[in-house]
Amino acid sequence: MKIESVNVTVFTYPTRRVSDSAGHSHPGPESLAKMAMLTITTDEGDCGYSFAPPEVVRPYVVNAFFRKVLVGQDPFNRERIWQDLVHWQRGSAHQLTERALSFVEQALWDLIGRKLKVPVYKLLGGFRDKVPAYGSTMCGDELEGGLSTPDEFGQFAEKLVARGYKAIKLHTWMPPVAFAPDPKMDVKACAAVREAVGPDIDLMLDGYHWYSRSQALYIGKALEKLNFAWFEEPMEEESMASYVWLSENLSIDVVGPESLGGKHHSRADWVKAGACDILRAGANGVGGISPTMKVAALAESFGMDCEVHGNGAASLAVVGAIRNCRWYERGLLHPFLEYDEPAAYLNSIVDPMDADGFVHLPQRPGLGEDINFSYIETHTVSKD
């Protein structure tokens, strides 16, 4: 079996998520957005699929890298294909990004799973069939009744607990919100949520790297008093030394790195330096499912957990395959949006949650996404 073609289909779908000037998602009026579906097809007619924003896989990336490396290869030689693509990142990382690498690697896993009629999480190891989810909020906003005040964060947290979540992670206010960033407001929101949900719900804060050392320490000390489970990405992750300093000065677990490049290599440096207590990696951000599994194995070797970043089929597959990850990140959530309603190009969501707060691993072959191919065909705007 050989890979015969690599194609990208760009289509439109309705959404109520809008991005502000800094790229953060918020609720908004319904509009049309674009999504890209990558399809890898073999000479035996088997296909694998993955989804990403069109800007991640521009035609040049598909022609110069994906087709050059993949066509003619046995898709089961996934690691060799991935390593060949990584080689091309030297000098081309601004084009063949970690996100683009993730996109094609996920489609390879999906193809293999579909061919073997096995869910990807079982191919990866199949540690569990369900996992507890934490509700991951959208960033704070200036929408009345949304997430515009500490009290509104508290009220939304109560609703999430009633829905079944046993843990909640906050993303508080960030520019371009008029008063952000503001450590004191962040602490007020965290305190409001703790008061609303009581002592038995695990809470986390994603600081989103806006802060100085002194600001991060101020927030972290407050989180210790509020008995939060972890503190994530409060400073620029390129400064590993800042995270070493923060970890040494806080008793709360520091989580990272999330957005730092370098795949498993940079995360090995963080472990060696003592820059975090819990490692962080996501299948969409570190080059794919395979490097995320490598990060998880690295963490396990040092007795650490690896909390997988982000929702979606690929990250869920990794969570289902490893032992040293406590939660699945389900979100982003907001009072004005209904997470359980699938996007128009899917027949159902990949991560439905039961009343007890557990997400059950999909049992469909491959990554488990229930794709509405007829919708995509009808709303296609370009093919490459």
RAPE-V270311 format. One record per run of one state. SS is the DSSP state (alpha for helix, beta for strand, coil for the rest). FROM is the first residue (numbers start at 1). TO is the last residue. If there is no record, write none. Layout:
ss->SS from->FROM to->TO
ss->SS from->FROM to->TO
//
This chain:
ss->coil from->1 to->2
ss->beta from->3 to->19
ss->coil from->20 to->24
ss->beta from->25 to->42
ss->coil from->43 to->46
ss->beta from->47 to->52
ss->coil from->53 to->53
ss->alpha from->54 to->56
ss->coil from->57 to->58
ss->alpha from->59 to->70
ss->coil from->71 to->77
ss->alpha from->78 to->88
ss->coil from->89 to->97
ss->alpha from->98 to->116
ss->coil from->117 to->118
ss->beta from->119 to->119
ss->alpha from->120 to->123
ss->coil from->124 to->129
ss->beta from->130 to->137
ss->coil from->138 to->149
ss->alpha from->150 to->163
ss->coil from->164 to->166
ss->beta from->167 to->171
ss->coil from->172 to->182
ss->alpha from->183 to->197
ss->coil from->198 to->201
ss->beta from->202 to->206
ss->coil from->207 to->212
ss->alpha from->213 to->225
ss->coil from->226 to->229
ss->beta from->230 to->232
ss->coil from->233 to->239
ss->alpha from->240 to->249
ss->coil from->250 to->252
ss->beta from->253 to->256
ss->coil from->257 to->262
ss->alpha from->263 to->273
ss->coil from->274 to->277
ss->beta from->278 to->281
ss->coil from->282 to->288
ss->alpha from->289 to->301
ss->coil from->302 to->305
ss->beta from->306 to->308
ss->coil from->309 to->312
ss->alpha from->313 to->321
ss->coil from->322 to->327
ss->beta from->328 to->333
ss->coil from->334 to->345
ss->beta from->346 to->348
ss->coil from->349 to->352
ss->beta from->353 to->353
ss->coil from->354 to->357
ss->beta from->358 to->360
ss->coil from->361 to->365
ss->beta from->366 to->366
ss->coil from->367 to->369
ss->beta from->370 to->371
ss->coil from->372 to->372
ss->alpha from->373 to->378
ss->coil from->379 to->379
ss->beta from->380 to->383
ss->coil from->384 to->384
//
